[in-house]
Amino acid sequence: MAFTVEKISLEKINLLSPLMRDYLFSPNSVKQLFSAPFEENFIPQIIEKKQTQKLDRLYLSNALLQQAKRRKTTVKTLENIELLKQENTFTITCAHQPTLLLHPAYYFHKICSTIALAKQLSATFNTYNFVPVFWIGSEDHDVEELCNATLSGSNVSWQTLQTGAVGRFLLDEGFKQILSDFKIAKPDLEIHSLFSEALENTKNFGEFTAYVVQELFSNYGLVVLNQDDAKLKQHFAPIIEDEILNSRAEKVLQPTVNYLEQNYKVQAAIRPINFFYLGGNFRERIVKQSENEFAVLNTDMKFSTEEMKNEIAANPKKFSGNVFYRTLLQESILPNVAFVGGGAESSYWLEQKPLFEYFNIPFPMIVHRTPVVVLPQSISRKIEKLNLKIESVFTQQDEFVKNYLTENFGDEISLSQTVGEIESLYSSVEEKLAAIDSTLSSSVRAEKQKTLAGITQLETKAMRALKRRSETAVEQLKSVYETFFVNGALQERKVNFFELPDAKGLIDEEIAQCHAFEKCVLVVSHKF
């Protein structure tokens, strides 16, 4: 299926938070939050800093190879894993937890943005290699978020009694039933055979997700890294200990948090201890109960300071960082120069630069991924029929409809000329009466305001009448709008990628069209 693509500048529409808008378009106003501006020509500067970091590339490559052996892995991906041993190879990384049916659509959009950026940088800076990496946050325990999805506007929920890190959940009968129901509801989708294959070859949710993602992006050499890997945490023990014993993040990041609270919004809250203890069926916060005692919430587990040191040294795999230390772990083991994320992800990364500096870990470029809206043929036809400008859709629905009607039928209801005549008339009256008694001016102005208010009310009534007369056009406009914004949120946050037309072809199109540094929304239409 063929596509047409339109790119809408993020600067022209109201889709960004104030922090993201300043970061993308007024970077000097928030320059203390990042190492280099979000511009392609600063990539060499990030590389130079990353080259000063001591990385065990051989260890990383071997760990990734062991993970890859558990999945179907293409020659291209294996070559990229091998390339990571070389000092001139760097990664471009995005991250997400395992989610039911890989919901929502932006799960794929961020991966496409990451692959596209790696390809682009490889072409621009051809003395280096850039490898795209998808980091699976398998240790997350937010069951409500990760085990629910939306299909055809209805909620689908994986009802399981399993607890703890979601990536470790076994693929029980409830999970298998969801895949079966999905196949019955959408029998023509190609993804079902891959889901069945992954089900046969994996045991838990994290590896199921890794298997599916690896195969879907097999042609692009994507390296899929499952965070829940004991080998990858071995070197991280000193940082874990410093945080738990000294509340390091809270101390280091408080000035940044204060700045954000005063000027923007704090995306992620800092705790006194930002690690969880990871058990076989639980992931619970670690808290300090007294000067010499730590506890794991909702368990009977307690540690003295010395016992905690010993446990960290012996079993770093049992310590799972929250958002502040997941990022630090990622950057401590990968030769990463750019992290690709959405607005919320980018915001919490921008909280963290001082913590990276404290641990002497280079801070990557924060890349705002490309938002994507996909339009089916029926909506593309309506847009063409209505002669709509895509950019005009990115506002509130009522305003969108009103603006369209005003632009196309405004002359029929506009009373602006009448308003001008009224103002001129009252000015003449005021001038005459003021010559008699200056106190009459205020009375004239008051009457003018009453008259103008009445005119405004008449215009509002005229707009309502126009909407009734243009009922068909209004319904079409609403249909278009509700394709862009589902239940008030951008399409990519509410729909499932596999329900979009020609999902496989869409992946190829996005990777071909995404250009992060253009800072735009990608609107992909299916040709008709």
KELUM-694954 format. One record per residue (C-alpha): residue in three letters; x, y, z. Coordinates in pm, 1 decimal. Layout:
<recs>
REC residuo        u        v        w
REC     ala        X        Y        Z
...
</recs>
This chain:
<recs>
REC residuo        u        v        w
REC     met      0.0      0.0      0.0
REC     ala    132.3    342.9    -94.8
REC     phe    148.2    638.4    139.4
REC     thr    164.2   1014.3    126.4
REC     val    331.2   1203.9    408.3
REC     glu    286.9   1554.7    539.7
REC     lys    514.2   1704.5    804.4
REC     ile    375.1   1963.3   1047.6
REC     ser    624.2   2170.2   1247.5
REC     leu    587.6   2120.6   1621.8
REC     glu    661.0   2489.7   1659.5
REC     lys    336.3   2581.5   1480.7
REC     ile     98.2   2368.8   1686.3
REC     asn      7.8   2333.2   2050.7
REC     leu    123.8   1978.0   2115.1
REC     leu    424.2   2029.5   2343.9
REC     ser    456.4   2096.8   2715.2
REC     pro    615.3   2435.3   2803.1
REC     leu    941.1   2258.4   2895.4
REC     met    957.2   2064.0   2568.5
REC     arg    873.1   2373.5   2366.1
REC     asp   1159.3   2564.8   2528.7
REC     tyr   1397.9   2269.5   2494.4
REC     leu   1327.2   2231.3   2123.1
REC     phe   1287.3   2592.4   2016.6
REC     ser   1445.8   2813.6   2288.2
REC     pro   1727.1   2590.9   2416.8
REC     asn   1931.2   2871.9   2570.4
REC     ser   1652.4   2929.3   2822.9
REC     val   1703.8   2578.2   2968.5
REC     lys   2067.8   2513.9   2879.7
REC     gln   2152.0   2399.5   3234.6
REC     leu   1935.5   2090.0   3176.9
REC     phe   2132.4   1930.2   2892.6
REC     ser   2484.6   1869.8   2764.3
REC     ala   2426.5   1967.5   2404.4
REC     pro   2129.8   2119.1   2217.8
REC     phe   1900.2   1896.5   2017.9
REC     glu   2076.6   1966.6   1688.7
REC     glu   2256.9   1728.5   1456.7
REC     asn   2580.1   1929.5   1443.4
REC     phe   2631.9   1872.4   1818.9
REC     ile   2654.6   1492.5   1780.4
REC     pro   3038.4   1500.5   1744.4
REC     gln   3057.3   1687.5   2075.2
REC     ile   2851.5   1413.4   2246.2
REC     ile   3071.7   1147.3   2085.6
REC     glu   3387.2   1317.1   2211.3
REC     lys   3257.5   1309.9   2569.5
REC     lys   3140.9    949.5   2538.9
REC     gln   3485.9    844.0   2421.9
REC     thr   3626.7    945.4   2760.4
REC     gln   3407.7    687.0   2937.8
REC     lys   3554.5    347.8   3021.2
REC     leu   3321.6     87.1   2874.1
REC     asp   3360.0   -288.1   2867.8
REC     arg   3251.4   -327.1   2508.6
REC     leu   3349.4   -692.7   2485.1
REC     tyr   3145.3   -778.2   2793.6
REC     leu   2846.0   -583.0   2657.3
REC     ser   2865.0   -747.9   2316.0
REC     asn   2882.9  -1095.4   2469.8
REC     ala   2587.4  -1024.8   2700.8
REC     leu   2378.8   -901.5   2408.8
REC     leu   2481.2  -1202.9   2202.5
REC     gln   2358.8  -1434.1   2479.0
REC     gln   2024.4  -1254.6   2479.7
REC     ala   2001.3  -1262.2   2099.9
REC     lys   2048.1  -1640.0   2095.1
REC     arg   1712.6  -1675.6   2271.0
REC     arg   1536.2  -1513.8   1973.7
REC     lys   1531.9  -1524.7   1594.9
REC     thr   1812.3  -1284.7   1514.1
REC     thr   1913.1  -1168.2   1168.9
REC     val   2266.9  -1141.1   1037.3
REC     lys   2228.1   -762.8   1037.6
REC     thr   2154.8   -754.1   1410.9
REC     leu   2439.0   -994.9   1487.7
REC     glu   2672.2   -772.6   1286.5
REC     asn   2560.8   -471.7   1488.8
REC     ile   2625.8   -656.4   1814.4
REC     glu   2972.8   -739.1   1685.5
REC     leu   3026.4   -374.0   1585.8
REC     leu   2973.0   -267.9   1946.9
REC     lys   3319.5   -404.6   2025.3
REC     gln   3470.5   -128.2   1811.8
REC     glu   3561.1    207.8   1962.6
REC     asn   3403.9    399.5   1674.4
REC     thr   3059.8    241.6   1725.6
REC     phe   2788.6    417.0   1924.5
REC     thr   2427.9    345.4   2004.1
REC     ile   2100.9    533.9   1957.4
REC     thr   1858.1    407.7   2219.8
REC     cys   1489.0    414.5   2302.8
REC     ala   1317.2    230.5   2585.7
REC     his    981.1     92.9   2688.4
REC     gln    835.6   -169.4   2918.0
REC     pro    672.0   -486.2   2787.9
REC     thr    304.5   -401.9   2731.0
REC     leu      6.5   -612.5   2635.7
REC     leu    -15.3   -643.2   2254.3
REC     leu    265.7   -386.2   2240.8
REC     his      9.2   -113.7   2306.9
REC     pro    -16.0    175.7   2223.9
REC     ala     97.5    273.2   1874.4
REC     tyr    377.7    503.1   1988.1
REC     tyr    556.8    184.8   2105.2
REC     phe    645.0    139.5   1738.3
REC     his    676.2    505.1   1646.5
REC     lys    963.6    551.6   1894.4
REC     ile   1147.0    247.5   1760.1
REC     cys   1104.1    375.2   1404.0
REC     ser   1240.9    715.9   1510.2
REC     thr   1541.3    546.0   1671.5
REC     ile   1626.1    335.8   1366.3
REC     ala   1578.9    635.1   1137.2
REC     leu   1814.4    846.9   1348.3
REC     ala   2080.4    574.7   1353.5
REC     lys   2061.2    548.4    972.8
REC     gln   2075.5    924.9    933.1
REC     leu   2378.4    970.0   1161.3
REC     ser   2559.2    679.7    995.6
REC     ala   2521.3    859.9    662.9
REC     thr   2619.3   1202.6    798.3
REC     phe   2912.3   1095.2   1018.9
REC     asn   3040.9    801.6    818.6
REC     thr   3359.7    750.0   1018.2
REC     tyr   3140.7    614.4   1298.1
REC     asn   2889.3    333.2   1325.6
REC     phe   2551.7    397.8   1490.4
REC     val   2353.4    100.4   1616.9
REC     pro   1982.0    129.6   1708.4
REC     val   1897.2    -25.4   2047.2
REC     phe   1558.9    -95.8   2204.6
REC     trp   1588.2   -124.4   2583.1
REC     ile   1306.7   -329.1   2739.2
REC     gly   1228.5   -217.5   3095.1
REC     ser   1120.5   -563.2   3205.4
REC     glu   1156.4   -488.7   3575.7
REC     asp    859.7   -250.6   3590.3
REC     his    579.7   -374.3   3817.3
REC     asp    294.1   -146.6   3710.1
REC     val     46.6   -421.4   3621.5
REC     glu   -243.7   -183.8   3563.7
REC     glu    -54.4      9.5   3298.7
REC     leu    133.5   -273.1   3129.1
REC     cys   -129.3   -547.7   3128.2
REC     asn   -408.4   -346.9   2967.7
REC     ala   -456.1   -254.6   2603.1
REC     thr   -718.8   -106.4   2375.4
REC     leu   -856.9   -282.6   2069.6
REC     ser  -1127.7   -128.3   1853.1
REC     gly  -1197.9    119.2   2129.6
REC     ser  -1253.4   -149.6   2395.8
REC     asn  -1026.3   -232.0   2687.7
REC     val   -850.2   -568.3   2696.4
REC     ser   -705.4   -676.6   3030.0
REC     trp   -470.4   -959.8   3119.6
REC     gln   -618.5  -1093.2   3441.2
REC     thr   -333.7  -1268.9   3618.6
REC     leu   -248.2  -1335.7   3981.3
REC     gln    123.5  -1294.8   3913.6
REC     thr    306.1  -1014.1   4090.8
REC     gly    646.4   -848.8   4080.0
REC     ala    842.8   -753.2   3769.8
REC     val    600.4   -772.2   3478.6
REC     gly    868.6   -892.1   3239.1
REC     arg    901.7  -1207.6   3448.3
REC     phe    531.2  -1295.3   3424.5
REC     leu    481.6  -1642.1   3279.6
REC     leu    264.9  -1663.4   2970.1
REC     asp    -35.2  -1819.2   3142.8
REC     glu   -371.4  -1924.8   3004.2
REC     gly   -510.4  -1573.8   3047.8
REC     phe   -239.5  -1433.4   2823.5
REC     lys   -290.5  -1705.0   2563.7
REC     gln   -665.4  -1640.7   2563.8
REC     ile   -608.1  -1271.8   2486.9
REC     leu   -398.3  -1364.5   2182.9
REC     ser   -668.5  -1609.2   2075.1
REC     asp   -944.2  -1348.9   2113.9
REC     phe   -734.4  -1096.5   1921.9
REC     lys   -697.5  -1340.8   1634.7
REC     ile  -1071.9  -1404.0   1624.8
REC     ala  -1147.4  -1031.0   1630.9
REC     lys   -884.9   -941.5   1367.5
REC     pro   -824.0  -1261.7   1168.8
REC     asp   -654.6  -1099.2    869.3
REC     leu   -355.4   -950.7   1052.3
REC     glu     -9.0  -1090.7    977.3
REC     ile    103.4  -1045.9   1337.6
REC     his    -85.4  -1352.8   1463.8
REC     ser    166.9  -1599.4   1323.0
REC     leu    451.2  -1410.3   1492.2
REC     phe    264.2  -1402.7   1823.8
REC     ser    212.6  -1780.4   1800.6
REC     glu    579.0  -1833.1   1720.0
REC     ala    689.4  -1615.5   2011.2
REC     leu    451.9  -1801.6   2242.8
REC     glu    614.3  -2132.3   2147.9
REC     asn    970.3  -2006.5   2192.9
REC     thr    956.3  -1791.7   2507.5
REC     lys    849.4  -1841.9   2867.2
REC     asn    788.6  -1494.8   3007.2
REC     phe    638.5  -1161.5   2904.4
REC     gly    970.7   -978.0   2872.9
REC     glu   1122.0  -1230.4   2636.8
REC     phe    795.3  -1262.8   2444.2
REC     thr    810.2   -888.7   2381.7
REC     ala   1177.8   -902.3   2287.1
REC     tyr   1111.9  -1188.2   2043.8
REC     val    828.8  -1001.9   1868.8
REC     val   1009.3   -668.2   1846.8
REC     gln   1329.6   -831.8   1724.6
REC     glu   1146.1  -1005.2   1442.8
REC     leu    933.8   -706.0   1340.2
REC     phe   1242.9   -491.9   1294.7
REC     ser   1468.7   -771.6   1170.9
REC     asn   1553.0   -595.1    845.4
REC     tyr   1699.9   -294.8   1026.5
REC     gly   1952.1   -456.8   1258.4
REC     leu   1776.0   -339.5   1575.1
REC     val   1945.2   -468.1   1891.1
REC     val   1690.4   -557.1   2159.7
REC     leu   1824.2   -543.0   2515.6
REC     asn   1626.2   -690.0   2805.1
REC     gln   1714.9   -489.7   3117.2
REC     asp   1642.9   -780.2   3353.1
REC     asp   1984.3   -937.9   3301.6
REC     ala   2213.6  -1014.1   3594.7
REC     lys   2528.2   -978.3   3382.4
REC     leu   2450.6   -621.1   3288.1
REC     lys   2425.5   -508.3   3651.3
REC     gln   2748.4   -650.4   3790.0
REC     his   2951.0   -332.8   3749.4
REC     phe   2667.1   -117.9   3883.6
REC     ala   2698.6   -225.0   4249.4
REC     pro   2899.0     82.4   4368.7
REC     ile   2635.1    319.2   4231.9
REC     ile   2353.7    114.1   4389.1
REC     glu   2531.0    128.0   4724.2
REC     asp   2592.8    501.7   4707.8
REC     glu   2226.5    573.8   4633.7
REC     ile   2083.0    345.8   4902.5
REC     leu   2324.9    446.6   5177.1
REC     asn   2353.0    817.7   5095.6
REC     ser   2026.7    919.3   4919.6
REC     arg   2247.7   1048.8   4642.8
REC     ala   1985.7   1140.6   4382.0
REC     glu   1779.7   1342.9   4628.6
REC     lys   2084.6   1544.5   4732.5
REC     val   2227.4   1598.4   4386.2
REC     leu   1906.5   1669.2   4197.2
REC     gln   1720.6   1890.9   4443.3
REC     pro   1835.7   2222.0   4286.2
REC     thr   1712.3   2104.2   3944.9
REC     val   1382.2   1991.6   4094.1
REC     asn   1341.6   2331.1   4262.0
REC     tyr   1405.6   2506.3   3929.8
REC     leu   1152.3   2289.3   3746.3
REC     glu    889.9   2333.5   4017.5
REC     gln    922.0   2710.1   3988.1
REC     asn    922.3   2725.7   3607.9
REC     tyr    770.5   2411.3   3456.8
REC     lys    658.7   2076.8   3595.1
REC     val    850.2   1797.8   3765.6
REC     gln    791.2   1486.9   3556.8
REC     ala    934.8   1232.4   3801.6
REC     ala    941.3   1264.9   4179.8
REC     ile   1265.7   1189.4   4363.7
REC     arg   1253.1    962.9   4668.3
REC     pro   1506.9    937.3   4950.5
REC     ile   1601.7    597.1   4805.4
REC     asn   1539.5    533.5   4436.3
REC     phe   1581.1    157.7   4425.3
REC     phe   1349.1   -139.6   4460.4
REC     tyr   1434.4   -484.8   4586.1
REC     leu   1355.1   -742.3   4320.0
REC     gly   1234.4  -1083.1   4436.8
REC     gly   1090.7  -1380.9   4256.0
REC     asn    737.2  -1243.8   4272.4
REC     phe    774.7   -892.3   4404.9
REC     arg    942.5   -557.9   4337.1
REC     glu    915.9   -335.0   4642.5
REC     arg   1070.1     -6.3   4747.7
REC     ile   1368.6      6.0   4979.4
REC     val   1331.0    252.4   5267.4
REC     lys   1557.6    360.9   5549.1
REC     gln   1391.4    302.2   5884.9
REC     ser   1667.7    415.7   6115.1
REC     glu   2034.4    511.8   6108.6
REC     asn   2139.0    147.9   6080.5
REC     glu   1835.2    -28.3   5935.1
REC     phe   1681.4    -62.0   5591.7
REC     ala   1356.1   -236.4   5505.7
REC     val   1178.9   -362.4   5194.2
REC     leu    821.6   -236.1   5197.3
REC     asn    537.7   -491.5   5215.4
REC     thr    779.4   -766.9   5320.0
REC     asp    948.7   -878.5   5641.8
REC     met   1292.5   -813.2   5494.5
REC     lys   1527.6   -588.6   5690.5
REC     phe   1898.8   -512.1   5652.3
REC     ser   2155.2   -342.3   5869.3
REC     thr   2391.2   -108.0   5686.0
REC     glu   2658.5   -375.3   5670.4
REC     glu   2410.1   -639.4   5556.9
REC     met   2285.2   -407.1   5285.6
REC     lys   2640.7   -349.4   5159.3
REC     asn   2701.1   -722.9   5147.4
REC     glu   2373.1   -791.5   4968.5
REC     ile   2444.4   -528.3   4702.8
REC     ala   2793.4   -664.9   4643.3
REC     ala   2674.0  -1025.5   4623.8
REC     asn   2344.8   -975.9   4437.0
REC     pro   2329.3   -649.6   4239.0
REC     lys   2070.7   -819.9   4013.9
REC     lys   1820.3   -796.7   4300.7
REC     phe   1830.3   -416.5   4300.5
REC     ser   1610.0   -244.4   4047.7
REC     gly   1635.1    129.3   3992.4
REC     asn   1343.2    359.3   3930.3
REC     val   1345.3    603.0   3640.6
REC     phe   1653.1    788.8   3772.2
REC     tyr   1874.0    481.1   3788.7
REC     arg   1731.3    293.8   3493.5
REC     thr   1866.2    577.4   3280.4
REC     leu   2199.7    575.7   3461.3
REC     leu   2236.0    198.2   3420.2
REC     gln   2162.3    232.1   3049.7
REC     glu   2423.8    499.5   2995.1
REC     ser   2683.0    323.9   3210.0
REC     ile   2687.3     11.4   2993.1
REC     leu   2602.6    137.9   2642.5
REC     pro   2821.0    353.6   2416.5
REC     asn   2511.7    570.5   2380.2
REC     val   2509.1    920.1   2231.5
REC     ala   2133.4    984.4   2197.3
REC     phe   1819.9    878.3   2380.7
REC     val   1498.7    892.7   2177.9
REC     gly   1178.6    949.2   2374.1
REC     gly    844.2   1123.3   2381.8
REC     gly    764.7   1441.1   2568.4
REC     ala    723.7   1283.3   2912.6
REC     glu   1036.9   1069.6   2875.2
REC     ser   1242.9   1361.8   2754.1
REC     ser   1118.3   1570.0   3047.3
REC     tyr   1233.0   1325.4   3313.1
REC     trp   1569.3   1286.7   3141.1
REC     leu   1614.3   1663.2   3163.1
REC     glu   1584.1   1634.7   3542.6
REC     gln   1886.7   1411.0   3567.0
REC     lys   2198.5   1572.6   3421.8
REC     pro   2359.8   1658.8   3763.2
REC     leu   2333.0   1293.8   3870.2
REC     phe   2520.6   1185.1   3557.5
REC     glu   2785.2   1445.4   3627.8
REC     tyr   2822.6   1324.9   3987.3
REC     phe   2892.6    969.4   3871.8
REC     asn   3105.9   1090.8   3578.5
REC     ile   2882.3    930.2   3317.0
REC     pro   2837.8   1135.4   2995.2
REC     phe   2486.1   1267.0   2944.5
REC     pro   2342.5   1179.6   2599.9
REC     met   2160.3   1405.4   2359.4
REC     ile   1789.2   1393.2   2440.2
REC     val   1600.0   1343.7   2114.3
REC     his   1229.7   1420.5   2103.7
REC     arg   1089.2   1139.1   1892.4
REC     thr    865.2   1211.6   1595.0
REC     pro    492.7   1194.9   1680.9
REC     val    291.3   1012.3   1413.8
REC     val    -72.6   1020.4   1302.2
REC     val   -191.0    757.4   1053.8
REC     leu   -495.5    830.4    839.0
REC     pro   -707.1    559.7    671.8
REC     gln   -830.7    615.0    316.7
REC     ser  -1178.7    719.1    430.2
REC     ile  -1039.4   1005.2    638.4
REC     ser   -795.1   1108.0    365.3
REC     arg  -1092.0   1139.8    128.8
REC     lys  -1280.2   1359.6    375.2
REC     ile   -977.5   1584.2    419.6
REC     glu   -948.3   1626.0     43.1
REC     lys  -1321.8   1683.5      0.1
REC     leu  -1327.8   1947.3    274.7
REC     asn  -1005.3   2102.6    140.9
REC     leu   -865.6   2090.5    493.4
REC     lys   -525.1   2208.9    597.3
REC     ile   -376.0   1935.6    817.9
REC     glu   -217.4   2191.1   1045.8
REC     ser   -561.6   2327.8   1137.6
REC     val   -661.8   2002.7   1310.9
REC     phe   -410.6   2050.0   1593.7
REC     thr   -630.8   2252.2   1827.7
REC     gln   -943.6   2194.2   2038.0
REC     gln  -1228.6   2025.6   1850.0
REC     asp  -1479.0   2310.9   1890.8
REC     glu  -1219.1   2561.7   1779.0
REC     phe  -1125.1   2342.3   1482.2
REC     val  -1487.5   2324.8   1363.5
REC     lys  -1549.2   2693.3   1425.6
REC     asn  -1232.6   2798.0   1243.8
REC     tyr  -1324.6   2586.9    942.0
REC     leu  -1676.6   2724.0    920.8
REC     thr  -1556.0   3079.1    970.8
REC     glu  -1290.8   3044.7    701.9
REC     asn  -1530.8   2890.7    451.5
REC     phe  -1860.3   3062.8    536.3
REC     gly  -1744.2   3351.4    751.9
REC     asp  -1863.1   3621.5    515.0
REC     glu  -2220.3   3500.5    566.7
REC     ile  -2218.3   3554.9    941.7
REC     ser  -1945.7   3811.0   1000.3
REC     leu  -2067.4   4132.8   1156.4
REC     ser  -1723.5   4292.3   1175.4
REC     gln  -1821.0   4567.1    930.5
REC     thr  -2132.7   4632.5   1136.2
REC     val  -1925.0   4648.9   1453.6
REC     gly  -1700.9   4908.3   1291.3
REC     glu  -2001.5   5114.5   1188.3
REC     ile  -2146.1   5097.9   1539.7
REC     glu  -1818.3   5205.8   1697.4
REC     ser  -1796.2   5495.4   1452.2
REC     leu  -2155.5   5597.5   1526.1
REC     tyr  -2106.3   5592.4   1901.2
REC     ser  -1781.8   5788.9   1870.3
REC     ser  -1973.9   6059.1   1684.8
REC     val  -2249.4   6057.9   1948.3
REC     glu  -1992.7   6073.2   2229.6
REC     glu  -1817.0   6367.1   2067.3
REC     lys  -2141.8   6564.5   2035.5
REC     leu  -2269.9   6491.5   2387.8
REC     ala  -1931.1   6549.2   2551.3
REC     ala  -1936.0   6898.4   2406.8
REC     ile  -2252.9   6957.9   2608.3
REC     asp  -2147.8   6770.3   2923.0
REC     ser  -1822.9   6573.0   2956.4
REC     thr  -1983.3   6338.2   3212.4
REC     leu  -2207.6   6198.8   2936.6
REC     ser  -1906.8   6023.6   2774.3
REC     ser  -1917.4   5737.2   3022.7
REC     ser  -2288.3   5684.9   2955.7
REC     val  -2228.3   5670.6   2580.9
REC     arg  -1943.9   5418.2   2623.2
REC     ala  -2161.5   5201.0   2846.4
REC     glu  -2438.1   5195.6   2585.0
REC     lys  -2184.7   5111.6   2316.7
REC     gln  -2062.0   4810.1   2514.3
REC     lys  -2419.5   4685.5   2555.6
REC     thr  -2477.0   4713.2   2183.2
REC     leu  -2147.8   4538.9   2097.0
REC     ala  -2225.2   4260.7   2345.2
REC     gly  -2555.3   4212.4   2168.8
REC     ile  -2378.4   4190.5   1834.0
REC     thr  -2142.3   3926.0   1977.3
REC     gln  -2441.7   3723.2   2095.2
REC     leu  -2596.2   3748.3   1750.4
REC     glu  -2273.0   3622.8   1591.8
REC     thr  -2273.0   3325.8   1831.6
REC     lys  -2632.1   3246.0   1736.2
REC     ala  -2543.1   3280.1   1369.3
REC     met  -2254.9   3030.5   1416.5
REC     arg  -2493.8   2782.0   1579.4
REC     ala  -2733.8   2824.0   1289.2
REC     leu  -2447.0   2775.5   1041.9
REC     lys  -2343.8   2453.7   1218.9
REC     arg  -2700.6   2324.6   1191.7
REC     arg  -2716.4   2417.2    823.7
REC     ser  -2373.3   2255.1    768.1
REC     glu  -2447.7   1945.3    971.7
REC     thr  -2293.0   1705.1    720.3
REC     ala  -1969.0   1903.5    701.6
REC     val  -1956.2   1934.2   1081.4
REC     glu  -1992.6   1556.5   1123.7
REC     gln  -1714.9   1500.9    871.4
REC     leu  -1494.2   1749.6   1054.0
REC     lys  -1556.6   1570.9   1384.0
REC     ser  -1474.9   1236.9   1221.2
REC     val  -1143.5   1376.6   1097.0
REC     tyr  -1063.8   1530.3   1434.3
REC     glu  -1142.5   1210.8   1625.4
REC     thr   -901.1   1020.1   1404.1
REC     phe   -621.3   1258.3   1503.7
REC     phe   -729.2   1279.3   1867.4
REC     val   -889.5    974.9   2028.7
REC     asn  -1071.1   1057.6   2351.4
REC     gly   -880.9   1384.0   2367.7
REC     ala   -532.6   1230.8   2323.9
REC     leu   -317.3   1211.3   2012.1
REC     gln   -400.2    895.7   1815.7
REC     glu    -69.6    723.3   1893.7
REC     arg   -150.7    715.3   2267.6
REC     lys   -486.6    539.2   2231.1
REC     val   -486.9    302.6   1934.1
REC     asn   -302.4    -23.8   1880.2
REC     phe    -39.8    -22.9   1607.2
REC     phe   -160.0   -354.8   1464.3
REC     glu   -502.2   -204.1   1392.2
REC     leu   -352.4     62.4   1167.2
REC     pro   -376.6    -17.9    794.6
REC     asp    -75.5   -203.1    651.7
REC     ala    122.6   -199.8    977.1
REC     lys    428.5   -368.0    825.6
REC     gly    443.8   -123.1    535.7
REC     leu    391.1    160.0    781.4
REC     ile    708.9     64.3    969.3
REC     asp    912.7     94.0    649.8
REC     glu    747.9    425.9    559.8
REC     glu    808.5    578.4    902.7
REC     ile   1173.8    480.6    905.3
REC     ala   1213.8    631.6    559.2
REC     gln   1035.7    955.8    650.9
REC     cys   1130.8   1023.3   1015.1
REC     his   1390.3   1294.0   1061.4
REC     ala   1413.3   1382.7   1429.9
REC     phe   1592.0   1712.1   1379.0
REC     glu   1304.2   1841.7   1165.0
REC     lys   1100.5   1858.4   1489.5
REC     cys    768.7   1781.6   1328.5
REC     val    460.4   1561.3   1342.3
REC     leu    442.7   1298.4   1070.1
REC     val     93.4   1263.2    919.9
REC     val     84.9    947.6    709.3
REC     ser   -208.0    901.0    470.7
REC     his   -291.3    592.8    269.8
REC     lys   -327.2    676.0    -97.6
REC     phe   -660.9    615.5   -265.1
</recs>
